[in-house]
Amino acid sequence: MADDGDRHRQSRLITDEDGGFDAERARDESLPVENGELIDTDELADHQHYVEDRGIYDERNRVNDLTGKEWKYATKSVLAEGYPPDVQHDLRSEHGGQKPPRLCAELIGRFSKAGDTVLDPFAGVGGTLLGASFCEHDGTGLRKAIGFERNERWTELYETVLTRENEERRARGEAPLAEQDLRHGDCADLIDEIADDSVELLLTDVPYWHMDELEQTRNERETRESKLGSFDGDGTAATESAASNDTDSGTTQTKAEWLADMAEKFDRFTDAVASDGHLVVFIGDMYRDQSYEFLSADLARAIESTAPVTLAANLIWYDPTKDLHVYGYPFSFVPSMVHQNVLVFRLDDE
Ligand SMILES: C[S@@+](CC[C@H](N)C(=O)[O-])C[C@H]1O[C@@H](n2cnc3c(N)ncnc32)[C@H](O)[C@@H]1O
C-alpha cells in the first residue's frame, strides 16, 4: 500500500507550469482526483470505490447514488436555480401549480437510488413523474414513478405532454422519456393499492389550502389596496398566487381543516414508504391579512403530529427568475415570495 510520501511523489509528477499539482491534466489522463488531489485508490476502504469524474462512492450509502463530493453539494439547504421553461411548458403551465421536472429530478437524485420507486399522491401534470424519467438521461438512473391525480384534465395533459415531448426528442435523435404510471382518482382511495414499504421516496407538492370565501375576499381587497403596480410581472399578487394555484377544487376549508386533512393523508401515505425512505414536500408560505402565514412550519408540525416521521430539513427553492412586484410600497413591508419550501421528513425508527 502506498504511503503518504508515495502519494505526494505521484502528485508531483503531474505539475503545471508553476510546479503545482495539475489536477486538470490528471483528470484528462483519467487519474482519480478529488478536491484537487490525486487519490491513491489502493488506500480506499473495501466499501469505497472511485467513480471517474465524480469522486469516491461509498457502498454503504443508503440514501442516494451520490459520491462524497456530490453529497456535500446536495446537502445545501438552498436550491438557487431558476429552471427555464421546458418539457412542453406551454401545456404544463395550464396547471397553475406545476413544478419544473428538472428540479424534481434534482430532488429525486438526492433522496433515492437508481431503480427505486417514487410516489406522488398529488401529481398534477406530472412534474415528479417527468423528473423520475429524466433521471435516466441525466446519468443517475431511471426511477419508477407512480402518481395519483383526481382531476382527469391533468392526467390527460400528462399523456399529451409526454407524447409531444417524445416526438420532439425522437426527431432530434434523442432517447424518449419513459412513461410513468399516473393513476386517475382520489389519493385517499388509491393509496390502498400501494403495498407497505414499497416506495423509497414520496415527492409531492400539496394542494393549497382553499381559504373560505370570506377570508379570501377580505384578503384580495387588502391586496388590491396595497398594490400600486408591478415592475415587470404578470400582476399576480403574493397572496393570490398560492391560493389559486390548484384550480380544480371548488371546496373551501379553514386552515385547521386543511392541516388536519393533510395530516391524516400523510399518515396513510407513510405506510407505503420504506423504513429508510424519505418524504419530500413542496409547500409555499403565504402573506395574508398583513401577516406571514408560515404554512410550511404549520404543515410540518401537522404531519409530524400524525405520521411516524421527523422533519429532517427545510430546503428552500429560491427561483431567481421570478418576477418582482410592488407590494405595500411605501407604507408597509410586504414580501415578494421568490421561494418555496421543500420539507424533508425521514421515517421514525419503529
Ligand atoms: C400543487 S398541485 C401538484 C402539481 C404538480 N407538482 C405538477 O408538477 O403538476 C396539487 C394537485 O393535487 C391534486 N389533488 C388535490 N387533492 C387530491 C386528492 N385528494 N387526490 C388526488 N389528487 C388531488 C390537484 O388536482 C392538483 O393537481
The ligand as an ORCA input file, in Angstrom:
! r2SCAN-3c Opt
* xyz 0 1
  C     -49.975     21.667     -6.304
  S     -50.688     20.562     -7.447
  C     -49.370     19.498     -7.955
  C     -48.672     19.968     -9.201
  C     -47.581     19.037     -9.656
  N     -46.418     19.110     -8.783
  C     -47.159     19.295    -11.094
  O     -45.931     19.414    -11.375
  O     -48.014     19.388    -11.946
  C     -51.683     19.523     -6.444
  C     -52.552     18.571     -7.224
  O     -53.202     17.691     -6.324
  C     -54.451     17.338     -6.878
  N     -55.267     16.822     -5.783
  C     -55.834     17.528     -4.767
  N     -56.486     16.702     -3.941
  C     -56.315     15.439     -4.417
  C     -56.721     14.160     -3.973
  N     -57.446     14.020     -2.864
  N     -56.344     13.086     -4.708
  C     -55.613     13.224     -5.832
  N     -55.201     14.418     -6.298
  C     -55.546     15.520     -5.602
  C     -54.961     18.621     -7.509
  O     -55.916     18.365     -8.517
  C     -53.662     19.239     -8.030
  O     -53.486     18.949     -9.399
*
